Amino acid sequence: MQEEVVNLLRCPVSKSPLRLQPLSYMDKVLSGVQRKLVKNAILFSESDWVYPVIDGIPRLTVEAFIDYADFMKDNLEDYEARKLRLLQTHQHLINYVTKKNKHTKRSFSKEWSMFDYSEDKTWQQDDDEMMKTFLLETDEQPSNLKNKLVLDAGCGHGLLAQMVADAGATVVAMDLSASIVRAYQENKQLNAFFIQGDVQFPPVKREAFDLVYCSGVLMFTDNTEQSFSCLGECVNAGGKVSVWLYHPQNSVVDKCMNFIRSITSRLPVRIQFYLYKLTIFPLSYIIKRMKGNKQNSREMMVEIFDALSHRNRRVHGHAEVREWFNKRNYRGVQITTTNQFGFNIIGIKS
């Protein structure tokens, strides 16, 4: 972890600044230069909320003190007392986030664990195509990214965050799942920071970012509009929010996929993987090869898993989402891209 990122981090509950207590350091090459980074640490809020930094990654979910209990016990003397006070004071909140995030963490962790950084494309796009799509979706030019502060909310494998940072922006890349570990390990950019966090409780400074980018994430939460509103708090006046969402489809294939998902997404993630591998994948592979699709097997499985494993997978109409922007007084609201599956929409915060 680059120590300077602490200035951008906040307690996801109290929204107060965090104080860093380093425990150990490590060396890592970033932007071509070997840097001394924080490996393990504790981040303290102004109250009892505490968050671990493990292997260079700030773990800033509400439930992090439970998820990483072993680390906290080993490195925080008054951990048990803090844990007891938090559970007594915030039991409802902790139960809520633990329940809503449990399956989402597991499903996205499994999805991105299949990705091979050396060989695979992302949604059938190579790096250049991904960057081109990002610029179209956000209605930006490469030259405009220089010196901008960007929040990539739901960064997945983290490759896009690296590309945006390479264009001159400072990027805080956040993901809820364990995919953030490999994203951080693969990062080569000094001005790209990787954190674990929840879009409904964003652990970053409010009204600080010039661009909040969230592609294909909000509709997997338990309340898409609420999640949108939470991220909107992070952008500054004159800054831009960009979100990509699924829109309704009426195809037979989509209806079949929805029916399958309603059953299989309730299964344990590991069982889902083998079920899809033995049933959906062979048929999908044959059909795609007949159509001339050259995706490899991992890329196909990532797409299948993304389509079927997540319990929340909501769709939203264009007019509905425009209204989310309008009633929060965004200006310049426009749909920037649309395809068979979904659309991207942006707005400027007043």
C-alpha positions as CSV (number, residue, x, y, z in Angstrom):
1,M,0.0,0.0,0.0
2,Q,1.3,3.5,-0.9
3,E,1.0,5.5,2.3
4,E,-0.3,8.6,0.5
5,V,-3.6,6.8,-0.2
6,V,-4.6,7.1,3.4
7,N,-5.5,10.8,2.8
8,L,-8.3,9.5,0.4
9,L,-9.6,6.8,2.7
10,R,-12.5,7.1,5.2
11,C,-14.2,4.9,7.7
12,P,-17.2,3.4,5.7
13,V,-19.5,3.8,8.8
14,S,-18.5,7.1,10.5
15,K,-16.9,8.6,7.3
16,S,-14.1,9.9,9.5
17,P,-10.5,10.1,8.4
18,L,-8.3,7.0,9.2
19,R,-5.0,6.9,11.1
20,L,-2.4,4.5,9.8
21,Q,-0.3,2.3,12.1
22,P,2.2,0.4,10.0
23,L,3.3,-3.1,11.1
24,S,5.6,-4.1,8.3
25,Y,6.9,-3.0,4.9
26,M,7.7,-4.6,1.5
27,D,9.3,-3.6,-1.8
28,K,7.5,-3.5,-5.0
29,V,8.3,-2.1,-8.5
30,L,5.8,0.5,-9.5
31,S,6.1,2.7,-12.6
32,G,9.5,1.2,-13.2
33,V,11.0,2.1,-9.8
34,Q,11.3,0.0,-6.7
35,R,9.2,1.5,-3.9
36,K,8.9,0.8,-0.2
37,L,5.2,0.1,0.5
38,V,3.2,-0.8,3.6
39,K,2.6,-4.5,3.7
40,N,0.6,-5.0,6.9
41,A,-1.0,-2.3,9.1
42,I,-4.0,-1.2,11.1
43,L,-6.2,1.7,10.1
44,F,-7.9,3.4,13.1
45,S,-11.1,5.5,12.9
46,E,-12.1,8.1,15.5
47,S,-14.3,5.5,17.2
48,D,-14.0,1.7,17.7
49,W,-14.0,0.9,14.0
50,V,-10.7,-0.6,12.9
51,Y,-9.6,-2.0,9.5
52,P,-6.6,-4.2,8.6
53,V,-4.1,-3.7,5.8
54,I,-3.1,-7.2,4.7
55,D,-0.5,-7.8,2.0
56,G,-0.7,-4.2,0.9
57,I,-4.4,-4.0,0.6
58,P,-6.6,-1.9,2.9
59,R,-9.6,-4.1,3.9
60,L,-12.3,-1.5,4.3
61,T,-15.6,-3.3,4.4
62,V,-17.9,-2.8,7.4
63,E,-17.4,-6.4,8.4
64,A,-13.6,-6.5,7.9
65,F,-12.9,-6.8,11.6
66,I,-14.8,-10.1,11.5
67,D,-13.6,-11.4,8.1
68,Y,-10.0,-10.9,9.2
69,A,-10.4,-11.8,12.9
70,D,-7.2,-13.8,13.0
71,F,-5.0,-11.0,11.7
72,M,-6.7,-8.5,14.1
73,K,-6.2,-10.8,17.1
74,D,-2.5,-11.2,16.3
75,N,-1.9,-7.5,15.8
76,L,-4.4,-5.5,17.9
77,E,-4.1,-5.8,21.7
78,D,-7.6,-4.6,22.5
79,Y,-9.3,-6.4,19.5
80,E,-11.7,-8.5,21.6
81,A,-12.9,-5.5,23.6
82,R,-13.4,-3.4,20.4
83,K,-15.2,-6.3,18.7
84,L,-17.6,-6.7,21.6
85,R,-18.4,-2.9,21.7
86,L,-19.0,-2.9,17.9
87,L,-21.2,-5.9,18.1
88,Q,-23.2,-4.4,20.9
89,T,-23.6,-1.0,19.3
90,H,-23.9,-1.9,15.6
91,Q,-25.4,-5.4,15.7
92,H,-28.1,-4.7,13.1
93,L,-25.7,-3.1,10.6
94,I,-23.1,-5.8,11.0
95,N,-25.7,-8.5,10.5
96,Y,-27.1,-6.7,7.4
97,V,-23.7,-6.2,5.6
98,T,-22.5,-9.7,6.5
99,K,-25.6,-11.3,5.0
100,K,-25.9,-9.2,1.9
101,N,-22.2,-9.5,1.0
102,K,-21.5,-13.1,1.8
103,H,-22.6,-14.7,-1.5
104,T,-21.5,-11.7,-3.6
105,K,-18.0,-11.9,-2.3
106,R,-17.8,-15.7,-3.0
107,S,-19.3,-15.5,-6.5
108,F,-17.2,-12.6,-7.8
109,S,-14.0,-14.1,-6.1
110,K,-14.6,-17.3,-8.0
111,E,-15.5,-15.5,-11.3
112,W,-12.2,-13.5,-11.4
113,S,-10.1,-16.4,-10.1
114,M,-10.6,-18.0,-13.5
115,F,-9.1,-15.0,-15.3
116,D,-5.5,-15.5,-16.7
117,Y,-3.8,-12.1,-16.9
118,S,-1.3,-13.3,-19.5
119,E,-3.7,-14.6,-22.0
120,D,-7.4,-13.7,-21.5
121,K,-9.5,-10.9,-22.9
122,T,-12.2,-9.2,-20.8
123,W,-15.7,-9.5,-22.3
124,Q,-14.0,-10.3,-25.6
125,Q,-11.9,-7.1,-25.5
126,D,-8.2,-6.7,-25.4
127,D,-6.6,-3.8,-23.4
128,D,-6.8,-1.2,-26.2
129,E,-10.5,-2.1,-26.8
130,M,-11.2,-1.9,-23.0
131,M,-9.7,1.6,-22.9
132,K,-11.6,2.7,-26.0
133,T,-14.9,1.5,-24.4
134,F,-14.1,3.3,-21.1
135,L,-13.5,6.6,-23.0
136,L,-16.8,6.1,-25.0
137,E,-18.7,5.3,-21.8
138,T,-17.4,8.2,-19.8
139,D,-17.3,10.6,-22.7
140,E,-13.7,11.5,-22.0
141,Q,-10.6,12.0,-24.1
142,P,-7.2,10.5,-23.0
143,S,-5.8,14.0,-22.6
144,N,-8.6,14.9,-20.1
145,L,-7.6,12.1,-17.7
146,K,-4.3,13.6,-16.7
147,N,-4.3,14.7,-13.1
148,K,-7.9,13.6,-12.5
149,L,-8.9,11.7,-9.4
150,V,-10.9,8.6,-10.4
151,L,-12.8,6.1,-8.4
152,D,-13.2,2.7,-10.1
153,A,-16.0,1.2,-8.1
154,G,-16.0,-2.5,-8.7
155,C,-12.6,-2.9,-10.5
156,G,-12.7,-6.7,-10.9
157,H,-9.3,-7.8,-12.2
158,G,-8.0,-4.2,-12.0
159,L,-6.5,-3.9,-15.6
160,L,-8.7,-0.9,-16.6
161,A,-7.6,0.9,-13.4
162,Q,-4.0,0.4,-14.4
163,M,-4.7,1.8,-17.9
164,V,-6.5,4.8,-16.6
165,A,-3.6,5.5,-14.2
166,D,-1.1,5.1,-17.1
167,A,-3.0,7.8,-18.9
168,G,-2.2,10.2,-16.1
169,A,-5.1,9.9,-13.6
170,T,-4.8,9.0,-10.0
171,V,-7.1,5.9,-9.5
172,V,-8.6,4.4,-6.4
173,A,-9.7,0.9,-7.5
174,M,-12.1,-0.8,-5.2
175,D,-13.7,-4.2,-5.2
176,L,-15.7,-6.2,-2.7
177,S,-14.4,-9.6,-3.5
178,A,-11.0,-11.3,-3.1
179,S,-10.3,-10.4,-6.7
180,I,-8.7,-7.3,-5.3
181,V,-5.8,-9.4,-4.1
182,R,-4.7,-10.4,-7.7
183,A,-5.6,-7.0,-9.0
184,Y,-3.1,-5.5,-6.5
185,Q,-0.5,-8.1,-7.1
186,E,-0.6,-7.4,-10.9
187,N,-0.6,-3.6,-10.6
188,K,2.4,-1.8,-12.0
189,Q,1.3,1.8,-11.7
190,L,2.4,4.1,-8.8
191,N,-0.8,6.2,-9.1
192,A,-3.2,3.3,-8.9
193,F,-4.4,2.3,-5.4
194,F,-6.3,-0.9,-4.6
195,I,-8.7,-1.3,-1.7
196,Q,-11.4,-3.7,-0.6
197,G,-14.7,-1.9,-0.1
198,D,-18.5,-2.0,-0.5
199,V,-20.2,0.4,-3.0
200,Q,-23.0,0.9,-0.5
201,F,-20.5,2.0,2.2
202,P,-17.7,3.5,0.1
203,P,-14.6,3.9,2.3
204,V,-13.3,7.0,0.5
205,K,-13.3,10.8,1.0
206,R,-16.6,12.4,0.1
207,E,-16.9,15.0,-2.7
208,A,-13.3,14.3,-3.7
209,F,-13.3,12.5,-7.1
210,D,-13.5,14.0,-10.5
211,L,-14.9,10.8,-12.0
212,V,-16.7,7.9,-10.4
213,Y,-16.8,5.0,-12.8
214,C,-18.9,1.9,-12.0
215,S,-19.4,-0.6,-14.8
216,G,-21.6,-3.7,-14.4
217,V,-21.7,-3.6,-10.6
218,L,-24.6,-1.7,-9.1
219,M,-27.2,-4.2,-10.4
220,F,-25.6,-6.9,-8.4
221,T,-26.4,-5.2,-5.1
222,D,-29.6,-5.5,-3.1
223,N,-30.7,-1.9,-4.1
224,T,-29.3,-0.5,-7.3
225,E,-30.6,3.1,-6.8
226,Q,-29.4,3.2,-3.2
227,S,-25.9,2.0,-4.3
228,F,-25.9,4.7,-7.0
229,S,-26.8,7.3,-4.5
230,C,-23.9,6.2,-2.2
231,L,-21.4,6.4,-4.9
232,G,-22.7,9.8,-5.9
233,E,-21.6,11.2,-2.5
234,C,-17.9,10.6,-3.6
235,V,-17.9,12.8,-6.7
236,N,-17.1,16.5,-6.4
237,A,-19.2,19.4,-7.8
238,G,-18.6,19.5,-11.5
239,G,-17.4,15.9,-11.4
240,K,-18.9,13.0,-13.4
241,V,-20.6,9.8,-12.5
242,S,-20.6,7.0,-15.1
243,V,-22.6,3.7,-14.6
244,W,-23.2,0.7,-16.8
245,L,-26.4,-1.3,-16.1
246,Y,-28.4,-4.2,-17.6
247,H,-31.6,-3.2,-19.4
248,P,-34.6,-5.4,-19.9
249,Q,-34.6,-8.0,-22.7
250,N,-37.5,-10.1,-23.9
251,S,-35.6,-12.8,-25.7
252,V,-36.2,-16.5,-25.1
253,V,-32.5,-17.0,-24.2
254,D,-32.7,-14.3,-21.6
255,K,-35.8,-15.8,-20.1
256,C,-34.2,-19.2,-19.9
257,M,-31.1,-17.8,-18.3
258,N,-33.2,-15.9,-15.7
259,F,-35.0,-19.2,-14.9
260,I,-31.8,-21.1,-14.5
261,R,-30.2,-18.4,-12.4
262,S,-33.2,-18.4,-10.0
263,I,-32.4,-22.0,-9.1
264,T,-28.6,-22.4,-9.5
265,S,-27.6,-19.1,-7.8
266,R,-28.9,-20.6,-4.5
267,L,-26.3,-23.4,-4.7
268,P,-22.8,-23.1,-3.1
269,V,-20.4,-21.3,-5.5
270,R,-18.1,-24.4,-5.8
271,I,-21.0,-26.6,-6.9
272,Q,-22.2,-24.0,-9.3
273,F,-18.8,-24.0,-11.0
274,Y,-18.8,-27.7,-11.7
275,L,-22.5,-27.7,-12.7
276,Y,-22.0,-25.0,-15.3
277,K,-18.7,-26.6,-16.5
278,L,-20.5,-29.9,-17.1
279,T,-23.8,-28.6,-18.5
280,I,-23.9,-25.0,-19.8
281,F,-20.3,-24.8,-21.0
282,P,-20.2,-27.6,-23.5
283,L,-23.3,-26.3,-25.3
284,S,-22.1,-22.7,-25.2
285,Y,-18.7,-23.8,-26.5
286,I,-20.2,-25.6,-29.5
287,I,-22.6,-22.8,-30.4
288,K,-19.9,-20.1,-30.1
289,R,-17.4,-22.1,-32.2
290,M,-20.1,-22.6,-34.9
291,K,-20.5,-18.8,-35.0
292,G,-16.8,-18.3,-35.3
293,N,-16.2,-17.1,-31.7
294,K,-12.6,-17.6,-30.7
295,Q,-12.9,-17.1,-26.9
296,N,-10.9,-19.6,-24.9
297,S,-12.5,-21.9,-22.3
298,R,-11.7,-19.6,-19.3
299,E,-13.2,-16.5,-21.0
300,M,-16.3,-18.5,-21.7
301,M,-16.6,-19.7,-18.1
302,V,-16.1,-16.2,-16.8
303,E,-19.1,-15.0,-18.9
304,I,-21.2,-18.0,-17.9
305,F,-20.4,-17.5,-14.2
306,D,-21.2,-13.8,-14.5
307,A,-24.5,-14.5,-16.1
308,L,-25.7,-17.3,-13.7
309,S,-24.0,-17.2,-10.3
310,H,-25.1,-13.9,-8.8
311,R,-28.3,-13.8,-6.8
312,N,-29.0,-10.1,-7.4
313,R,-28.9,-9.3,-11.1
314,R,-31.4,-6.5,-11.7
315,V,-32.4,-4.8,-14.9
316,H,-33.3,-1.1,-15.3
317,G,-34.9,1.0,-18.0
318,H,-33.2,4.0,-19.5
319,A,-35.9,6.4,-18.3
320,E,-35.8,5.0,-14.8
321,V,-32.1,5.6,-14.4
322,R,-32.2,9.0,-16.0
323,E,-34.6,9.9,-13.2
324,W,-32.1,8.8,-10.6
325,F,-29.7,11.4,-12.0
326,N,-32.3,14.1,-12.5
327,K,-33.8,14.0,-9.0
328,R,-30.3,14.3,-7.6
329,N,-29.7,17.4,-9.7
330,Y,-27.1,16.0,-12.1
331,R,-26.8,17.9,-15.4
332,G,-25.8,16.8,-18.8
333,V,-27.3,13.4,-18.3
334,Q,-26.9,11.2,-21.4
335,I,-26.7,7.6,-22.4
336,T,-23.2,7.2,-23.9
337,T,-23.3,3.6,-25.1
338,T,-25.9,0.8,-25.5
339,N,-25.8,-2.8,-26.7
340,Q,-27.9,-5.9,-26.5
341,F,-27.3,-6.4,-22.8
342,G,-27.1,-2.9,-21.3
343,F,-26.3,0.7,-21.4
344,N,-24.0,3.3,-19.9
345,I,-25.2,6.6,-18.6
346,I,-23.3,9.6,-17.3
347,G,-24.2,12.8,-15.4
348,I,-22.3,15.9,-14.1
349,K,-22.8,16.7,-10.4
350,S,-24.2,20.2,-9.8
